């Protein structure tokens, strides 16, 4: 005799059936997508094989189509896939890049993709200064007249993990006032000028962080292998046992500072009065260096450089800041380590580096003496390294030096 299940039993069966159907639904499959580095308005590097990568279901067959090329691959056990487009000439034609999957049948598209030169702007100090500097009429004018559709800008996020990150986040944006305003000044001015001089599309990737040392930008295994880096690593490791105490002290000092100066204007007025008395300015307390901080060894490499590889790029603009000014004995070795490791990461053994170094700063000496900045400049004088060095212009609140990268750049 046929048995009719009870109402509670029917509810249980229906719930189980719904769960099974949901689990089998394509909505719960991994998204077929490109890495976050590839969005609408992307610029791909001309003249080199162009890696393109993303995520899918493990074992999923992937087909990538662009500019008459079709490349196929299969996602690995973790859902990662990568193809390499053949080298292409520069093209200002905005084209569509499509990724397709046969089973299940789905696709993802990005549009307005150009082919030209992609430059990575990275490093410390002035590299992170944005276009929107109050009171700098040269930069303010450049923002107002910005409008170059052949120049595209990408800003990496501030993330500083202990291990190399698989992804950054952001989007490629056309160079217009809204996108230029908060973009790094050196990157925009360089990109705008080089695009107008070469006539090809240009993409600028900003991966900068002020107040960092070169040790923050070198892969950890490379950092550990060079004995010259041990003092930096040991200083950081020595703070870790004391970190809870340091955090508590910082939070108390920050709360007191915010109570004394609840608005930026309150602090400005206080510092204006201190300046009139020839006293130094006050500033908010600095957070202690611990996991997630940009001054942790290799943190900037992990969060800002590793996620970009193996993108094909034209070259690197490196801006050295004040952090390593006294480490001139170690710096040539450290810079060589950085360049070798990045060239391996991007799979470009001859990847060019353009370095902007520290110029003299402070009052001139009446007698000859060694200069840490001059000694450090030797780090860039290696004809075999594929790097070129130019001058320096320091922060907006400091006395400017004669600086070819500032004076010769045409922001308009």
Residue pairs with C-beta under 8 A, 6 or more apart in sequence:
5 13
22 28
26 104
26 106
29 57
29 104
30 55
30 56
30 57
30 58
30 79
31 55
31 56
31 108
32 54
32 55
32 56
32 57
32 60
32 62
32 99
32 101
32 106
32 107
32 108
33 54
33 55
33 56
33 99
33 108
34 52
34 53
34 54
34 97
34 99
34 108
34 110
35 53
35 54
35 55
35 167
36 167
36 168
36 169
36 170
37 154
37 167
37 168
37 170
37 307
37 308
37 311
38 52
38 54
38 97
38 110
39 110
39 170
39 171
39 172
40 110
40 111
40 112
40 113
40 171
40 172
41 112
41 113
41 114
41 152
41 171
41 172
41 173
41 174
42 97
42 110
42 113
42 114
42 152
42 172
42 203
43 113
43 114
43 115
43 116
43 117
43 118
43 152
43 172
43 201
43 202
43 203
44 50
44 52
44 85
44 88
44 113
44 114
44 115
44 116
44 118
44 312
45 115
45 116
45 117
45 118
45 311
45 312
45 313
45 314
46 87
46 88
46 89
46 90
46 91
46 115
46 116
46 117
46 200
47 87
47 88
47 89
48 87
48 312
48 348
49 84
49 85
49 86
49 87
49 312
50 84
50 85
50 87
50 88
50 312
51 82
51 83
51 84
51 85
51 310
51 311
51 312
52 64
52 66
52 71
52 82
52 83
52 84
52 85
52 97
53 80
53 81
53 82
53 83
54 62
54 80
54 81
54 99
54 108
55 75
55 79
55 80
55 81
56 62
56 75
56 79
56 81
56 101
57 75
57 79
58 75
58 76
58 77
58 78
58 79
59 74
59 75
59 77
60 74
60 75
60 79
60 81
60 101
60 103
61 72
61 73
61 74
61 101
61 102
61 103
62 72
62 73
62 74
62 75
62 81
62 83
62 99
62 100
62 101
63 70
63 71
63 72
63 99
63 100
63 101
63 102
64 70
64 71
64 72
64 73
64 83
64 85
64 97
64 98
64 99
64 100
65 97
65 98
65 99
65 100
66 85
66 95
66 96
66 97
66 98
66 113
67 85
67 88
67 91
67 95
67 115
69 85
69 86
71 83
71 84
71 85
72 83
73 81
73 82
73 83
74 81
75 81
82 310
88 115
89 115
90 115
90 116
90 117
90 200
90 201
91 114
91 115
91 116
91 201
92 114
92 116
92 150
92 200
92 201
93 114
94 111
94 112
94 113
94 114
95 111
95 112
95 113
95 114
96 109
96 110
96 111
96 113
97 109
97 110
97 111
97 113
98 107
98 108
98 109
99 107
99 108
99 109
100 106
100 107
101 107
114 150
114 152
114 201
114 203
115 201
116 150
116 195
116 200
116 201
116 202
116 203
117 194
117 198
117 200
117 201
117 202
117 203
117 314
118 202
118 203
118 204
118 205
118 311
118 312
118 313
118 314
119 187
119 190
119 191
119 194
119 202
119 203
119 204
119 205
119 313
119 314
119 315
119 316
119 317
120 205
120 207
120 308
120 313
120 315
120 316
120 317
121 127
121 184
121 186
121 187
121 190
121 204
121 205
121 206
121 207
121 208
121 316
121 317
121 319
122 206
122 207
122 208
122 217
122 304
122 305
122 316
122 317
122 318
122 319
123 208
123 217
123 317
123 318
123 319
123 320
123 321
124 208
124 209
124 210
124 211
124 212
124 213
124 319
124 320
124 321
124 322
124 323
125 210
125 319
125 320
125 321
125 322
125 394
125 395
126 185
126 186
126 319
126 321
126 356
126 392
126 393
126 394
126 395
127 184
127 186
127 187
127 208
127 210
127 317
127 318
127 319
127 321
127 356
128 184
128 208
128 209
128 210
129 184
129 185
129 186
129 210
129 395
129 396
130 181
130 182
130 183
130 184
130 185
131 139
131 142
131 143
131 180
131 181
131 182
131 183
131 184
131 185
131 188
132 139
132 140
132 143
132 181
132 182
133 139
133 140
133 185
133 396
135 396
136 396
138 411
139 185
139 411
141 411
141 412
142 180
142 188
142 189
142 192
142 411
142 412
143 177
143 180
143 181
144 177
145 412
146 175
146 176
146 177
146 179
146 180
146 188
146 192
147 175
147 176
147 177
148 174
148 175
148 192
148 195
148 196
149 174
149 175
150 195
150 200
150 201
150 202
151 174
151 175
151 188
151 191
151 192
151 195
151 201
151 202
151 203
151 204
152 172
152 173
152 174
152 175
152 201
152 202
152 203
152 204
153 172
153 173
153 174
153 175
153 179
153 180
153 183
153 187
153 188
153 191
153 203
153 204
153 206
154 170
154 171
154 172
154 173
154 203
154 204
154 205
154 206
155 170
155 182
155 183
155 206
156 168
156 169
156 170
156 205
156 206
156 207
156 303
156 304
156 307
156 308
157 168
157 169
157 170
157 303
158 209
158 294
158 303
159 165
159 168
159 303
159 304
160 292
160 293
160 294
160 296
160 299
160 300
160 302
160 303
161 292
161 299
161 302
161 303
162 291
162 296
162 299
162 302
163 302
164 219
164 301
164 302
164 306
164 307
165 302
165 303
165 306
165 307
166 307
167 307
168 303
168 304
168 307
168 308
172 203
173 179
175 188
175 191
175 192
180 188
183 204
183 206
184 206
184 208
186 317
186 319
186 356
186 405
187 204
187 206
187 208
187 317
188 204
188 411
189 409
189 410
189 411
190 204
190 317
190 405
190 409
191 202
191 203
191 204
192 410
192 411
193 409
193 410
194 202
195 201
195 202
205 308
205 313
207 304
207 305
207 308
208 304
208 319
209 216
209 294
209 300
209 304
210 321
211 294
211 295
211 321
211 323
212 294
212 295
212 300
212 321
212 323
213 232
213 295
213 323
213 324
214 320
214 323
214 324
214 331
214 334
214 335
214 338
215 223
215 229
215 232
215 233
215 297
215 298
215 334
216 294
216 295
216 296
216 297
216 298
216 299
216 300
216 301
217 298
217 300
217 301
217 305
217 338
218 229
218 298
218 301
218 334
218 337
218 338
218 341
219 298
219 301
219 306
219 341
219 345
220 297
220 298
220 301
220 302
222 337
222 340
222 341
223 229
223 233
223 297
223 298
223 337
224 233
226 333
226 334
226 337
228 329
228 330
228 333
228 334
229 297
229 330
229 334
232 297
233 297
236 289
236 295
236 296
236 297
239 246
239 288
239 289
239 290
240 290
243 288
243 290
246 288
246 290
247 287
247 288
247 290
250 285
250 286
250 287
250 288
253 285
254 284
254 285
257 284
257 285
258 284
260 266
261 267
261 270
261 282
267 282
270 282
271 281
271 282
274 280
274 281
274 282
275 281
287 293
289 295
289 296
290 296
292 299
293 299
294 300
305 342
305 345
306 345
308 346
309 345
309 346
309 347
310 345
310 346
310 347
311 346
312 346
312 348
313 346
313 348
313 351
314 352
315 351
315 352
315 353
315 354
316 342
316 351
316 352
316 353
316 354
317 354
317 356
318 353
318 354
318 355
318 356
319 355
319 356
320 355
320 356
320 357
320 358
320 376
321 358
322 358
324 330
324 331
324 334
324 376
325 358
325 372
325 373
325 376
326 372
327 334
327 376
328 372
328 375
328 376
328 378
328 379
331 376
331 379
332 378
332 379
334 379
335 355
335 379
335 380
336 382
336 385
339 351
339 353
339 385
339 387
342 351
343 349
343 350
343 351
350 386
351 386
352 386
352 387
352 388
353 385
353 386
353 387
353 388
354 387
354 388
354 389
354 390
355 380
355 387
355 388
355 389
355 390
356 389
356 390
356 391
356 392
356 405
357 373
357 376
357 377
357 379
357 380
357 389
357 390
357 391
357 392
358 373
358 376
358 377
358 392
358 394
359 373
359 391
359 392
359 393
359 394
359 401
359 402
359 403
360 371
360 373
360 374
360 401
361 373
361 394
361 398
361 399
361 401
377 389
380 387
380 388
380 389
381 389
390 404
390 405
391 401
391 402
391 403
391 404
391 405
392 401
392 403
392 405
393 400
393 401
393 403
393 405
393 406
394 400
394 401
400 406
